[in-house]
Amino acid sequence: MSKSKYLTKSRFTHCLDCPTKLYYQNTKGYPSTMDDNDFLQSLAKGGIQVGELAKLYYPGGRDITSSGYEDPIRETNEELGKENAVIYEAAIQHEHCFIRVDVLEKTGNRMNLIEVKSKSWSPDDDFYSQRGGGIKKKWQKYLYDVAFQYWVMKQAFPDYRIEPYLMLIDKSQEATIDGLHQHFRVVKNKRRFNIELKDGTQSKDLGEQIMTPVHVAEEVQLIVEGKGREPKSELEAQGFSDWVEGLSELLKIKEKYPANIGEKCKNCEYRIDPDTLSSDQKSGFQECWGETLQWREKDFSRPHIFDVWNERGMQKKYLDKEVYFMEELIPGMLPANPELLYVQPEWDNDQRKTIQIMKQTGHHDAKEALAPGLFHEMESWTYPLHFIDFEAVLAAIPFHKGLYPYDYVPFQFSCHTMYEDGRVEHRADWIEETPGKLPSIMFVRKLKECLEGDEGTVFRYHNFENTVLNKMKDLIREREPEDAEELITFIDSLVKGGEREMVDQYQMIKKYYYSPVMKNSISIKKVLPAVLSESPRLQEIYSQPYSGLYLKNKVFYKPDPETGQAINPYKLLNEVGYGIPDYDESDKAIGEDSISEGGAAMMAWSRLQFDDLDKTQRDAILQSLYEYCELDTLAMVMIHQHWEWLKS
C-alpha cells in the first residue's frame, strides 16, 4: 500500500477537530500556515530533543531506523518475538492504519505503549474537565493520539495486554547537571532536522530524570468508548472504531469529508491569504466556505467577522444567525455605538472593534484614528524615554543545573533611548555570548547598568518583559548573589506597581491608536509597517540610512510599488542561515499573531549553546540576533516618533 493511504498518528491528530482537513493535508496544492511552524517552534524550545532523551530513560532498546513500511514492520516483529524487548519507533500496522510507537516496552504478555511529548506536566495536573467529565481541551490532542495508537495495537495484537503511557516533561523536577542539552545536537540534513546523540552518552550521564511516564489507561478507555468529549463530526459520533475506519477509508479513496463550517474555522491552518497563493495552489478555507455557502471569489474579499479584533463567542452571536461579514453587523449588531467614537478619551475593547469595523467596511474614512487621551498620557512621561525588548528561551531540556523545564532564561535585551530634543540613541544590545553560561543574573545587572543613570520612563511591548523580570526576582532570591538586594530593588521599581513602572506601548495602542493598515492586529510587526505607511515624518526620517550598534546604513522606509504601503522592515533583515528559520513572520496566515513571535531568536541562541559551531557560524548568528532585537526597540521608537509628530 502506498504511504498516502495509511492513517498515521500525525494524520489522525491533524484532523482531530475537523475531518475535512485530512483531505487538504494529503492532497497537493493546499498550503498550510503550519507547514513548518509547529516543528520549528518545537525545535526552538527543545521539544524534538525529548524523543532522544526518552530513549535513554529506556536503555538497551533497538531503534527501528529503516524507512517505509515492510522493513520497519518486519524488524519490529523480530523484536516482539522475544520474551522481553524495548523498541524505539516500533512499526505496527492494522489494515489501513500505521503507527510508529515512540517507545514500546514488552515484558511477556504485556506491552507498554509510551508516547513521548514535550508537553509540561506536574503531579497535580488533572486530565479531566470539571464540566461534563470529559478530557480537558488542552490535553485532547495528546490523549487522543495515545488512544489511536492503543486502538491500532489492540487490533494488531488482541491477545496482549496493552498499557498506554504519556511520557511528559515533569516541571516539578529540576535539572541536576549542567549542559544536559549538549547531549542532543540538532543537525540539518538537507531539508530535515535530525538529533544526533553525543558519542558515549548514557542514562547515568543525565542526572535526575526530568520526564515522567504517566499511565493513561483510564483516559484512553474513556476516549475509545466515545466519552472523551462531545463529537466534533457525525463520523466521530458513530464511535471510535467507525471514526478511525471512516478516516482510513477517506484516505484510501482520496475523498473529502463534507465541510462543517463554524467558529473553529477562524484559526484553521488552511485559511490562507489569497494574495500569497501561487497559480497551482488553493485555499482549503475558501473551498469549505465556498461549497457550503455558495460564495464566489468576490465574497472572500469582503471583511469577514473572523477578522474583528479580539472577538470571541462568534458561533452563537453571529454564525448561528448566518451573519458572516462585518458589513452585516451595521448598525444593529455593532459592539459599541459608532457615534462619538473619536472624541472618547480612550477606547474600551468594544469601541476599538467598532472603529475597525466602520473603517474596514468604508462607513468611516480610512484615515488613522487616535483617541485624545494619548496626548494626556504622553504629558506624564519623563525624558529620556527608554524602549526595551527582551529575548528569552523556555527550554524543555534545561541548559543549566538547578533550572526546571520551561524556566525563563533571558539571554538578550536591546534598549533605544529618545531624548527631549528628539535625538535617538541605540544605547545597548546585550547578549550572553559565552556558551554554557547561565545569563539570567548578568542579564539583570546589564539592564540595571543601562537604565539606572536617570529616571526616564521605560517602555515595554506587552507583558513579556514584566513577566521575565518577576521570574528573575525569584531566581535571584533563590541564588542569593552578593548584589541580590540591589537587583531586586531595581526589578521592583520597573514591574507593575513600581515607582518607575514600565509603560506598556501595546496597551497604549490598544486604548488610543488605530490604523486600517493594521487590520485586526496589535502585533508590533503589524503596527510598525502601519505607522510607516501613515506618517510622512517617519517616511522622511527612515528613507535615509539608519545606523545603530549593529544595524548599519539600513533604509527602513521602502514603499511597496504595488500597494504604496510601507514594506515591513522585518522583511528587510538579513537571513540568519545555518539552519535557523528566518525572522520574517509568515505572510500566509490571516488573523492576529498567527505565528509565535520570538521563536527564531530562541532557536538561534539555543543553537549557540552547542560547541560544534565554528567562529564564522557563531558570529553570523550573533549578528543576526543583535540586528533583530535592535529593530524591535527601534520599532517602538518609530511608533512614539509618529505620535510626537501627530501631537505637534
Secondary structure, 3 states (H helix, E strand, C coil): CCHHHCECHHHHHHCCCCCHHHHHHCCCCCCCCCCCHHHHHHHHHCCCHHHHHHHHHCCCCEECCCCCCHHHHHHHHHHHCCCEEEEEEEEEEECCEEEEEEEEEEECCEEEEEEEEEEEECCCCCCECCCCCCECHHHHHHHHHHHHHHHHHHHHCCCCEEEEEEEEEECCCCCCCCCHHHHEEEEEECCEEEEEECCCCCHHHHCCCCEEEEECHHHHHHHHCCCCCCCCCHHHHCCHHHHHHHHHHHHHHCCCCCCCCCHHHHHCCCCECHHHCCCCCCCHHHHHHHHHHCCCHHHHHCCEHHHCCCCCCHHHHCHHHCCCEHHHHCCCCCCCCCCCHHHCCCCCHHHHHHHHHHHHCCCCCCCCEECCHHHHHHHCCCCCEEEEEEEEEECCCCCCCCCCCCCEEEEEEEEEEECCCCCEEEEEEEECCCCCCCCHHHHHHHHHHHHCCCCCCEEECCCHHHHHHHHHHHHHHHHCCCCHHHHHHHHHHHCCCCCCCCEEHHHHHHHHEECHHHCCCCCHHHHHHHHHHHCHHHHHHHCCCECCCCCCCECCCCECCCCCCECCHHHHCCCCECCECCCCCCCCECCCCCCCCCHHHHHHHHHHCCCCCCHHHHHHHHHHHHHHHHHHHHHHHHHHHHHHHHHC
